[in-house]
């Protein structure tokens, strides 16, 4: 008897697939055509024949100048979109000179405390041409407004700016932890951002509803899309409750998924997610505009799959994961550097990661036709299984009162922790093979090059913040921050007074402190 095999989500894999595995499968309703409801086959009719996915390598470290140099290096190497990582103090709403920022300034991303930092970050970059993705959540609205202000200084109006802010606070409570305020006032900030961008920055993707970090925390592929779509439902409901029109904000919603090693389950995951979101938007919310039903997504290869042991094996892992994203129809893609289990990617690793995308896009043939795996008995069966299991999670979350209530009760967190524990046990038992870790070990490759961290960067950034704060009109700043506090205590959209405060040279930390004073800080139970 053949050994039983399952996907990473526990879906049983048959030794062979055939027509019986798709009994009752209706191609017209379950597949359709690329670019048409339910978008199983992709969001564009010709997919990559018309335009390749955006090659958007994630970058950000140290000072704004250092990250600006890396941006220009990547653009010179053929990258087609910017993607910015911010350091932990910036994500948590602390300026570089705050005591809680000590030791973290510029470590896992770029330090941005003020409009001066944003000017340096974007110096020489054509903001009317490039699209920029910013991985920022609790302080997303603040960073977006700084970006807009610098764009205006360059003569680029809000309607010309294109890009994405992650702005997905719910997954922070579930999986990542860079939250500031409690869930419900945080949801208000997100809805205010939807409304502001609809009027002021209409081409901007106002949220990137993220399964990536849910997967990094240990979830299965099924949990990744189920919890991500549940969070998406919560954002739509919050916006509608605030009086926004569905077709005004829904077309600018976007998603962010992980790519792991099980090639076929990952492809099925992306296809199932598109079909599920289209169905949710059409049937649950009554969307009429096809753009409101499209699940457009960015993919990043799986950071948690990278190993410090035999790090060059990660080149192969990243290639498989990027291939899954391309076969699954991603709109943009970041490929991790092979050395990221050891530190920030070196220039060599970053260039090789980008070249991996370029080889797949230009040499592998996956861009020649839309949804090339459509009709595969195995892939279509897996797509159906992933959708069914994710649907069960969505029904359970609805039963618990929706995503916010389920998060507050710890439901999603508990499910992810259980999945992560079971995967770790499977690796320990040897049931899950990790090459170079629990099998095929012992190769001595010598020490790998590690990205150097300059200890002077924190000191320089602290000095820059002090200089910035000393050269301000204190009365104008105080009035602007008072206006922000008044709006936060009331019901007005806080982004308008927030923008005026930032233009009056308020820092990211000062804006966050005003909101902390009104909203409080979240403390997990």
ROFI-37892 format. One line per 3 residues: number of its first residue (from 1); their letters; for each residue x, y, z of C-alpha. Coordinates in Angstrom, 1 decimal, always signed. Example, Ala and Ser with C-alpha at 12.3 -4.5 7.8 and 13.67 -1.06 7.14 Angstrom:
% residues 2
1	AS	+12.3,-4.5,+7.8; +13.7,-1.1,+7.1
***
This chain:
% residues 525
1	XXX	+0.0,+0.0,+0.0; +1.4,+3.4,-1.0; +2.3,+5.7,+1.8
4	XXX	-0.2,+8.5,+2.6; +0.9,+12.0,+1.5; -0.6,+15.3,+2.3
7	XXX	+0.0,+18.9,+1.4; +1.2,+21.4,+4.0; -2.4,+22.1,+4.8
10	XXX	-3.1,+18.4,+5.4; -5.0,+17.8,+2.2; -4.6,+14.1,+1.1
13	XXX	-2.7,+13.7,-2.2; -3.8,+10.8,-4.3; -1.2,+8.8,-6.3
16	XXX	-2.9,+9.9,-9.5; -5.7,+12.2,-10.5; -8.3,+11.8,-13.2
19	XXX	-11.8,+12.9,-14.3; -13.4,+11.3,-11.3; -11.7,+13.8,-9.0
22	XXX	-13.6,+16.6,-10.8; -17.0,+15.0,-10.9; -19.6,+17.7,-11.0
25	XXX	-17.0,+20.4,-11.8; -18.6,+23.2,-13.9; -15.9,+24.9,-16.0
28	XXX	-18.2,+27.8,-16.8; -18.9,+28.8,-13.2; -15.8,+27.6,-11.5
31	XXX	-13.2,+28.6,-14.1; -14.6,+31.1,-16.6; -12.1,+33.0,-18.7
34	XXX	-9.1,+35.0,-17.5; -10.1,+38.5,-16.7; -13.7,+37.6,-16.0
37	XXX	-15.7,+36.5,-13.0; -14.9,+34.6,-10.9; -11.3,+35.4,-11.9
40	XXX	-10.0,+31.9,-11.0; -7.8,+32.1,-14.1; -6.4,+35.6,-13.4
43	XXX	-7.5,+39.2,-13.3; -6.4,+40.1,-16.8; -7.6,+38.5,-20.1
46	XXX	-4.0,+37.9,-21.4; -2.2,+38.0,-18.1; +1.6,+38.2,-18.7
49	XXX	+1.4,+38.3,-22.5; +0.2,+41.9,-22.0; +2.5,+42.9,-19.2
52	XXX	+4.8,+40.9,-16.8; +4.2,+41.1,-13.1; +5.9,+44.0,-11.4
55	XXX	+9.3,+43.0,-10.1; +9.3,+44.8,-6.8; +12.3,+43.9,-4.6
58	XXX	+11.8,+44.8,-0.9; +14.5,+47.1,+0.5; +15.2,+49.3,+3.4
61	XXX	+17.9,+49.6,+6.0; +19.8,+52.2,+8.0; +19.4,+55.8,+6.9
64	XXX	+17.2,+57.2,+4.2; +20.3,+57.9,+2.1; +21.5,+54.3,+2.3
67	XXX	+18.0,+53.0,+1.3; +17.8,+55.5,-1.5; +21.1,+54.2,-2.9
70	XXX	+19.7,+50.6,-2.7; +16.6,+51.7,-4.6; +18.7,+53.2,-7.4
73	XXX	+20.8,+50.0,-7.5; +17.8,+47.8,-7.9; +16.2,+50.1,-10.5
76	XXX	+19.4,+50.0,-12.4; +19.4,+46.2,-12.3; +15.9,+46.1,-13.9
79	XXX	+13.5,+46.3,-11.0; +10.2,+47.8,-12.1; +8.7,+49.0,-8.7
82	XXX	+9.9,+50.1,-5.3; +9.1,+48.3,-2.1; +10.2,+49.9,+1.2
85	XXX	+10.8,+48.3,+4.6; +10.7,+50.5,+7.7; +12.5,+50.0,+10.9
88	XXX	+10.8,+49.0,+14.1; +10.6,+52.4,+15.7; +9.0,+53.9,+12.6
91	XXX	+6.5,+51.0,+12.6; +5.7,+51.5,+16.3; +5.4,+55.3,+16.0
94	XXX	+8.6,+56.3,+17.8; +11.2,+58.8,+16.6; +14.8,+57.7,+16.4
97	XXX	+15.6,+59.7,+19.5; +13.0,+58.0,+21.7; +14.4,+55.8,+24.5
100	XXX	+12.4,+52.8,+23.2; +14.1,+53.2,+19.8; +17.5,+52.5,+21.3
103	XXX	+19.3,+49.7,+19.4; +16.6,+49.3,+16.7; +17.1,+52.4,+14.5
106	XXX	+17.7,+51.3,+10.9; +18.0,+47.6,+11.9; +15.1,+45.9,+10.0
109	XXX	+14.3,+48.7,+7.7; +14.8,+52.4,+7.0; +14.4,+55.0,+9.8
112	XXX	+11.8,+57.7,+8.9; +11.1,+60.2,+11.6; +10.2,+63.3,+9.6
115	XXX	+9.5,+64.9,+6.2; +13.3,+65.5,+5.9; +13.9,+61.8,+6.1
118	XXX	+11.2,+61.1,+3.4; +12.8,+63.7,+1.1; +16.1,+61.9,+1.4
121	XXX	+14.5,+58.5,+0.9; +12.9,+59.6,-2.4; +15.6,+62.0,-3.7
124	XXX	+16.0,+61.6,-7.4; +13.2,+59.1,-7.9; +10.5,+60.0,-10.4
127	XXX	+7.4,+59.6,-8.3; +5.1,+60.3,-11.3; +6.6,+57.1,-12.9
130	XXX	+7.5,+54.5,-10.3; +5.0,+52.7,-8.1; +6.0,+52.4,-4.4
133	XXX	+4.9,+49.8,-1.9; +5.4,+50.6,+1.7; +5.3,+47.9,+4.3
136	XXX	+3.8,+49.9,+7.2; +0.7,+49.4,+9.2; +0.0,+51.2,+12.5
139	XXX	+1.6,+54.4,+11.1; +0.6,+53.8,+7.5; -1.5,+56.9,+7.1
142	XXX	+1.4,+59.1,+8.5; +4.0,+57.6,+6.1; +1.6,+57.9,+3.1
145	XXX	+1.0,+61.6,+3.9; +4.8,+62.2,+4.1; +5.1,+60.5,+0.7
148	XXX	+2.3,+62.8,-0.7; +3.9,+65.9,+0.7; +7.3,+65.1,-0.9
151	XXX	+5.5,+64.3,-4.2; +3.8,+67.7,-4.1; +7.2,+69.3,-3.5
154	XXX	+8.4,+67.5,-6.7; +5.4,+68.8,-8.6; +3.6,+65.4,-8.6
157	XXX	+0.0,+65.8,-7.7; -1.9,+63.3,-5.6; -3.8,+61.9,-8.6
160	XXX	-0.5,+61.0,-10.2; +0.9,+59.0,-7.3; +0.7,+55.2,-7.6
163	XXX	+1.6,+52.6,-5.0; +0.4,+50.6,-2.0; +0.5,+50.9,+1.8
166	XXX	+0.1,+47.7,+3.6; -2.1,+49.4,+6.2; -3.5,+46.0,+7.4
169	XXX	-3.6,+46.2,+11.2; -5.8,+43.2,+11.9; -3.0,+40.7,+10.9
172	XXX	-0.7,+42.6,+13.3; -2.8,+41.4,+16.2; -2.9,+37.9,+14.8
175	XXX	+0.7,+37.3,+13.6; +3.2,+40.2,+13.7; +2.8,+42.5,+16.7
178	XXX	+3.6,+46.0,+15.3; +0.4,+47.6,+16.5; -0.1,+50.7,+18.5
181	XXX	-3.7,+51.4,+19.2; -6.6,+49.0,+20.0; -8.4,+47.3,+17.1
184	XXX	-11.4,+49.5,+16.8; -9.7,+52.9,+16.7; -7.2,+51.3,+14.4
187	XXX	-10.0,+50.3,+12.0; -11.2,+53.9,+12.1; -7.8,+55.1,+10.9
190	XXX	-7.9,+52.6,+8.0; -11.4,+53.7,+6.9; -10.3,+57.3,+7.1
193	XXX	-7.5,+56.4,+4.8; -9.9,+54.7,+2.3; -12.0,+57.9,+2.2
196	XXX	-9.0,+60.3,+2.0; -7.4,+58.4,-0.9; -10.6,+58.1,-2.8
199	XXX	-10.6,+61.9,-3.0; -7.0,+62.9,-2.8; -4.8,+59.9,-4.1
202	XXX	-7.3,+57.9,-6.3; -4.7,+55.6,-7.9; -3.2,+54.5,-4.6
205	XXX	-3.9,+51.0,-3.2; -5.2,+51.9,+0.2; -4.5,+48.5,+1.9
208	XXX	-2.6,+45.3,+1.2; -4.6,+42.7,+3.1; -1.8,+40.5,+4.2
211	XXX	-1.6,+36.7,+4.5; +2.2,+36.8,+4.2; +2.8,+37.4,+7.9
214	XXX	+0.1,+35.0,+8.9; +2.0,+32.3,+7.0; +5.3,+33.4,+8.4
217	XXX	+3.8,+32.9,+11.9; +3.2,+29.3,+11.1; -0.2,+29.0,+9.4
220	XXX	-1.1,+26.5,+6.7; -1.9,+27.7,+3.2; -5.6,+27.2,+3.9
223	XXX	-5.4,+29.3,+7.1; -3.4,+31.9,+5.2; -6.2,+32.7,+2.7
226	XXX	-9.1,+32.0,+5.1; -7.8,+34.5,+7.8; -6.7,+37.0,+5.1
229	XXX	-10.1,+37.0,+3.4; -11.9,+37.2,+6.8; -9.9,+40.3,+7.6
232	XXX	-10.8,+41.7,+4.1; -14.5,+41.2,+4.9; -14.0,+43.1,+8.2
235	XXX	-12.4,+46.1,+6.3; -15.2,+46.2,+3.8; -17.8,+46.0,+6.6
238	XXX	-16.1,+48.8,+8.5; -15.9,+51.1,+5.4; -19.6,+50.5,+4.6
241	XXX	-20.6,+51.2,+8.2; -18.8,+54.5,+8.0; -20.9,+55.4,+5.0
244	XXX	-18.4,+54.8,+2.2; -19.8,+53.6,-1.1; -18.6,+50.1,-2.0
247	XXX	-17.6,+50.8,-5.6; -15.7,+53.9,-4.3; -13.1,+52.0,-2.2
250	XXX	-13.3,+48.3,-3.2; -11.4,+48.6,-6.5; -8.3,+49.9,-4.5
253	XXX	-8.2,+46.9,-2.1; -5.2,+44.7,-2.7; -3.8,+41.6,-1.1
256	XXX	-0.3,+40.2,-0.1; +0.4,+36.5,+0.0; +3.3,+34.2,+0.8
259	XXX	+4.9,+31.6,-1.5; +6.1,+28.4,+0.1; +7.7,+25.2,-1.2
262	XXX	+4.7,+23.0,-2.1; +4.4,+24.2,-5.7; +1.0,+22.9,-6.6
265	XXX	-0.7,+23.8,-3.3; +0.6,+27.3,-3.6; -0.8,+27.7,-7.1
268	XXX	-4.1,+26.3,-6.0; -4.1,+28.7,-3.0; -3.9,+31.8,-5.3
271	XXX	-6.6,+30.5,-7.7; -8.9,+29.6,-4.8; -8.4,+33.0,-3.1
274	XXX	-9.4,+34.8,-6.3; -12.5,+32.8,-6.8; -13.5,+33.1,-3.1
277	XXX	-13.0,+36.9,-3.0; -15.0,+37.4,-6.2; -17.8,+35.4,-4.8
280	XXX	-17.7,+37.2,-1.4; -17.8,+40.6,-3.1; -20.6,+39.7,-5.5
283	XXX	-22.8,+37.7,-3.3; -22.2,+39.1,+0.2; -21.7,+42.7,-0.7
286	XXX	-23.5,+43.1,-4.0; -20.6,+44.5,-6.0; -21.4,+45.3,-9.6
289	XXX	-18.1,+46.7,-10.8; -15.8,+43.8,-11.9; -12.8,+45.7,-10.4
292	XXX	-14.5,+45.5,-7.0; -14.5,+41.7,-7.3; -10.9,+41.3,-8.5
295	XXX	-8.4,+39.9,-5.9; -5.1,+41.6,-7.0; -2.1,+40.5,-5.0
298	XXX	+1.6,+40.9,-4.4; +3.7,+37.8,-3.5; +6.8,+37.5,-1.5
301	XXX	+8.7,+34.2,-1.3; +8.7,+32.6,+2.1; +11.2,+34.1,+4.6
304	XXX	+10.4,+31.4,+7.1; +11.5,+28.7,+4.7; +15.0,+30.0,+4.4
307	XXX	+17.7,+28.2,+6.3; +21.0,+29.4,+7.8; +22.4,+25.9,+7.1
310	XXX	+23.6,+25.5,+3.6; +22.2,+29.0,+2.6; +22.7,+28.5,-1.1
313	XXX	+20.0,+25.9,-1.1; +17.7,+28.9,-0.6; +18.3,+29.9,-4.2
316	XXX	+16.5,+26.8,-5.3; +13.7,+27.3,-2.7; +13.2,+30.9,-3.8
319	XXX	+13.1,+29.9,-7.5; +10.3,+27.3,-6.9; +8.3,+29.7,-4.8
322	XXX	+8.6,+32.5,-7.4; +7.5,+30.0,-10.1; +4.4,+29.1,-8.0
325	XXX	+3.6,+32.8,-7.7; +3.9,+33.3,-11.5; +1.9,+30.2,-12.3
328	XXX	-0.7,+31.4,-9.8; -1.1,+34.8,-11.4; +0.5,+37.3,-9.1
331	XXX	+0.5,+41.0,-10.0; +3.9,+41.7,-8.4; +6.6,+39.7,-6.8
334	XXX	+9.5,+40.0,-4.4; +12.1,+37.2,-4.3; +14.1,+36.9,-1.1
337	XXX	+17.9,+36.9,-1.0; +19.5,+33.5,-0.3; +21.3,+35.0,+2.7
340	XXX	+18.3,+36.5,+4.5; +18.4,+33.8,+7.2; +21.7,+35.4,+8.2
343	XXX	+21.0,+39.1,+7.9; +19.9,+41.8,+5.4; +20.5,+40.8,+1.8
346	XXX	+23.9,+41.7,+0.4; +23.9,+43.4,-3.0; +25.0,+40.1,-4.6
349	XXX	+22.1,+38.3,-3.1; +19.6,+41.0,-4.0; +20.8,+41.1,-7.6
352	XXX	+20.6,+37.3,-7.8; +17.1,+37.3,-6.4; +16.0,+39.8,-9.0
355	XXX	+17.7,+37.8,-11.8; +15.7,+34.8,-10.6; +12.4,+36.7,-11.4
358	XXX	+13.8,+37.9,-14.7; +14.8,+34.3,-15.8; +11.4,+33.0,-14.9
361	XXX	+9.6,+35.9,-16.6; +11.7,+36.0,-19.8; +13.1,+32.5,-20.3
364	XXX	+10.8,+29.9,-18.7; +7.8,+30.3,-20.9; +5.3,+30.8,-18.0
367	XXX	+4.3,+34.2,-19.3; +3.3,+32.9,-22.8; -0.3,+31.9,-21.9
370	XXX	-2.7,+32.8,-19.1; -3.2,+30.2,-16.3; -1.2,+27.4,-18.0
373	XXX	-2.1,+24.8,-15.3; -5.9,+25.3,-15.8; -7.7,+22.0,-16.4
376	XXX	-5.1,+19.9,-14.6; -7.0,+17.3,-12.7; -4.6,+17.7,-9.7
379	XXX	-4.6,+21.5,-9.7; -8.3,+21.9,-10.1; -9.0,+19.3,-7.4
382	XXX	-6.5,+21.1,-5.1; -8.1,+24.4,-5.8; -11.5,+23.1,-4.9
385	XXX	-10.2,+21.5,-1.7; -8.4,+24.6,-0.6; -11.5,+26.7,-1.2
388	XXX	-13.7,+24.3,+0.7; -11.5,+24.1,+3.8; -10.9,+27.9,+3.8
391	XXX	-14.7,+28.3,+3.5; -15.1,+26.3,+6.7; -12.8,+28.7,+8.5
394	XXX	-14.7,+31.7,+7.2; -18.0,+30.3,+8.4; -16.5,+29.7,+11.8
397	XXX	-15.2,+33.2,+12.0; -18.6,+34.6,+11.0; -20.1,+32.4,+13.7
400	XXX	-17.8,+34.1,+16.2; -18.9,+37.6,+15.2; -16.4,+38.4,+12.5
403	XXX	-12.6,+38.9,+12.2; -12.3,+41.6,+14.9; -14.2,+39.6,+17.5
406	XXX	-12.3,+36.4,+16.6; -9.0,+38.2,+16.9; -10.0,+39.7,+20.3
409	XXX	-10.9,+36.2,+21.5; -7.6,+34.8,+20.3; -9.2,+32.3,+17.8
412	XXX	-7.0,+32.9,+14.8; -3.9,+33.2,+16.9; -4.6,+29.8,+18.5
415	XXX	-5.2,+28.1,+15.2; -1.9,+29.4,+13.8; +0.0,+28.4,+16.9
418	XXX	-1.4,+24.8,+16.6; -0.4,+24.6,+13.0; +3.1,+26.0,+13.6
421	XXX	+3.6,+23.5,+16.5; +2.5,+20.6,+14.4; +4.9,+21.6,+11.5
424	XXX	+7.8,+21.9,+13.9; +7.0,+18.4,+15.3; +6.9,+17.0,+11.8
427	XXX	+10.3,+18.5,+11.0; +11.7,+17.1,+14.3; +10.3,+13.6,+13.5
430	XXX	+11.7,+13.8,+10.0; +8.2,+13.5,+8.4; +8.9,+16.9,+6.8
433	XXX	+12.2,+17.0,+5.0; +14.2,+20.3,+5.2; +17.3,+19.8,+3.0
436	XXX	+20.4,+20.6,+4.9; +18.6,+20.8,+8.3; +17.1,+17.4,+9.1
439	XXX	+18.4,+15.5,+6.0; +21.4,+15.8,+3.7; +23.4,+17.7,+6.3
442	XXX	+27.1,+18.1,+6.9; +28.2,+20.1,+3.9; +30.9,+22.6,+5.0
445	XXX	+30.5,+25.7,+2.8; +32.5,+28.1,+5.0; +31.3,+31.4,+6.3
448	XXX	+28.8,+33.3,+4.1; +29.1,+37.0,+3.5; +26.9,+38.9,+5.8
451	XXX	+25.5,+42.4,+5.2; +27.4,+44.9,+7.4; +25.5,+47.0,+9.9
454	XXX	+27.0,+50.5,+10.5; +26.7,+51.3,+14.2; +27.1,+55.0,+13.4
457	XXX	+23.7,+55.1,+11.7; +21.7,+55.3,+14.9; +23.8,+58.1,+16.2
460	XXX	+23.5,+60.1,+12.9; +19.8,+59.6,+12.8; +19.3,+60.8,+16.4
463	XXX	+21.3,+63.9,+15.6; +19.3,+64.5,+12.5; +16.0,+64.3,+14.5
466	XXX	+17.3,+66.7,+17.1; +18.4,+69.2,+14.4; +15.0,+68.9,+12.7
469	XXX	+13.1,+69.5,+15.9; +15.1,+72.6,+16.8; +14.3,+74.4,+13.6
472	XXX	+10.5,+74.6,+13.8; +7.8,+77.1,+14.4; +6.7,+75.7,+17.8
475	XXX	+3.4,+77.7,+17.9; +2.3,+76.6,+14.4; +3.2,+73.0,+15.3
478	XXX	+1.3,+73.1,+18.6; -1.8,+74.4,+16.8; -1.6,+71.8,+14.1
481	XXX	-1.3,+69.0,+16.7; -4.2,+70.4,+18.7; -6.3,+70.3,+15.5
484	XXX	-5.3,+66.6,+15.0; -6.3,+65.8,+18.6; -9.7,+67.5,+18.1
487	XXX	-10.4,+65.5,+15.0; -9.3,+62.2,+16.7; -11.7,+62.9,+19.6
490	XXX	-14.5,+63.6,+17.2; -15.7,+62.0,+13.9; -13.8,+64.0,+11.3
493	XXX	-11.4,+62.3,+8.9; -8.0,+62.6,+10.8; -5.8,+62.5,+7.7
496	XXX	-6.5,+66.1,+6.8; -5.3,+67.6,+10.1; -2.5,+65.0,+10.2
499	XXX	-1.2,+66.2,+6.8; -1.3,+69.8,+8.0; +0.6,+68.7,+11.2
502	XXX	+3.3,+66.9,+9.1; +3.6,+70.0,+6.8; +4.1,+72.0,+10.0
505	XXX	+7.1,+69.6,+10.7; +5.5,+67.3,+13.2; +7.4,+64.0,+13.4
508	XXX	+6.0,+60.5,+13.1; +6.4,+60.1,+16.8; +4.6,+63.3,+17.7
511	XXX	+1.6,+62.4,+15.5; +1.5,+58.9,+17.0; +1.7,+60.3,+20.5
514	XXX	-1.4,+62.5,+19.9; -3.3,+59.5,+18.7; -2.0,+57.4,+21.6
517	XXX	-3.4,+60.1,+24.0; -6.9,+59.8,+22.4; -7.1,+56.1,+21.4
520	XXX	-4.9,+54.5,+24.0; -2.5,+51.6,+23.4; -3.3,+48.0,+22.8
523	XXX	-2.2,+45.5,+25.4; -2.8,+41.9,+24.5; -4.6,+39.9,+27.3
***
